[in-house]
Structures are given as structure tokens and as C-alpha cells.
């Protein structure tokens, strides 16, 4: 249960990280 919630939050963090990488690599940052 706790591990599942941790995985969910990590998944959200991973999505944000990918989004940041995409924006920075696009040169808009």
C-alpha cells in the first residue's frame, strides 16, 4: 500500500522530469 503510493508519486515526478527535459532541449527555457 505504502510502496504503491510511493511508486505513484515517483511516476508523477518522472513525468515532470521528462517534461522539463523536453522543454529545455527545445530551447524555450
Backbone as a printed PyTorch tensor [residue, N CA C, xyz], in Angstrom:
tensor([[[  0.8500,  -1.2150,   0.0000],
         [  0.0000,   0.0000,   0.0000],
         [  0.8790,   1.2550,   0.0000]],

        [[  1.7860,   1.3040,   0.9660],
         [  2.6800,   2.4680,   1.0450],
         [  3.6280,   2.4770,  -0.1540]],

        [[  4.1050,   1.2950,  -0.5220],
         [  5.0110,   1.1840,  -1.6620],
         [  4.3070,   1.5830,  -2.9520]],

        [[  3.0180,   1.2480,  -3.0550],
         [  2.2480,   1.5910,  -4.2560],
         [  2.1000,   3.1040,  -4.3730]],

        [[  1.8400,   3.7640,  -3.2430],
         [  1.6950,   5.2260,  -3.2470],
         [  3.0240,   5.8720,  -3.6180]],

        [[  4.1180,   5.3020,  -3.1320],
         [  5.4450,   5.8250,  -3.4490],
         [  5.7190,   5.6900,  -4.9460]],

        [[  5.3270,   4.5450,  -5.5220],
         [  5.5180,   4.3500,  -6.9580],
         [  4.7040,   5.3570,  -7.7540]],

        [[  3.5030,   5.6700,  -7.2990],
         [  2.6380,   6.6200,  -7.9980],
         [  3.2690,   8.0090,  -7.9830]],

        [[  3.7640,   8.4300,  -6.8290],
         [  4.3760,   9.7530,  -6.7190],
         [  5.6580,   9.8100,  -7.5430]],

        [[  6.3940,   8.7060,  -7.5770],
         [  7.6300,   8.6680,  -8.3610],
         [  7.3070,   8.7500,  -9.8510]],

        [[  6.1780,   8.1330, -10.2390],
         [  5.7660,   8.1750, -11.6390],
         [  5.4450,   9.6090, -12.0480]],

        [[  4.7740,  10.3420, -11.1800],
         [  4.4400,  11.7420, -11.4550],
         [  5.7230,  12.5600, -11.5590]],

        [[  6.6490,  12.3270, -10.6420],
         [  7.9290,  13.0370, -10.6640],
         [  8.6790,  12.7450, -11.9550]],

        [[  8.6210,  11.4720, -12.3990],
         [  9.3140,  11.0790, -13.6240],
         [  8.6940,  11.7820, -14.8290]],

        [[  7.3720,  11.9090, -14.8320],
         [  6.6990,  12.6020, -15.9380],
         [  7.0830,  14.0700, -15.9780]],

        [[  7.1620,  14.6960, -14.8140],
         [  7.5590,  16.1090, -14.7470],
         [  8.9950,  16.2720, -15.2250]],

        [[  9.8520,  15.3350, -14.8300],
         [ 11.2580,  15.4050, -15.2290],
         [ 11.3850,  15.3010, -16.7480]],

        [[ 10.6170,  14.3770, -17.3360],
         [ 10.6340,  14.2230, -18.8020],
         [ 10.1240,  15.5000, -19.4660]],

        [[  9.0850,  16.0970, -18.8960],
         [  8.5260,  17.3220, -19.4580],
         [  9.5590,  18.4420, -19.4070]],

        [[ 10.2630,  18.5570, -18.2920],
         [ 11.2980,  19.5910, -18.1520],
         [ 12.4140,  19.3620, -19.1690]],

        [[ 12.8150,  18.1070, -19.3280],
         [ 13.8700,  17.7980, -20.2940],
         [ 13.4260,  18.1600, -21.7070]],

        [[ 12.1760,  17.8770, -22.0270],
         [ 11.6720,  18.2060, -23.3630],
         [ 11.6760,  19.7110, -23.5790]],

        [[ 11.2290,  20.4730, -22.5910],
         [ 11.1620,  21.9280, -22.7160],
         [ 12.5660,  22.5230, -22.8290]],

        [[ 13.4770,  22.0490, -22.0010],
         [ 14.8340,  22.6000, -22.0190],
         [ 15.5500,  22.2250, -23.3120]],

        [[ 15.3280,  21.0150, -23.8030],
         [ 16.0030,  20.5890, -25.0330],
         [ 15.4220,  21.3140, -26.2440]],

        [[ 14.1770,  21.7990, -26.0950],
         [ 13.5330,  22.5220, -27.1910],
         [ 14.0710,  23.9500, -27.2940]],

        [[ 14.7210,  24.4270, -26.2210],
         [ 15.3390,  25.7460, -26.2530],
         [ 14.4180,  26.8720, -25.8160]],

        [[ 13.2990,  26.5390, -25.1970],
         [ 12.3680,  27.5760, -24.7500],
         [ 12.6650,  28.0160, -23.3260]],

        [[ 13.5690,  27.3020, -22.6570],
         [ 13.8080,  27.6010, -21.2560],
         [ 14.6900,  28.8390, -21.1140]]])
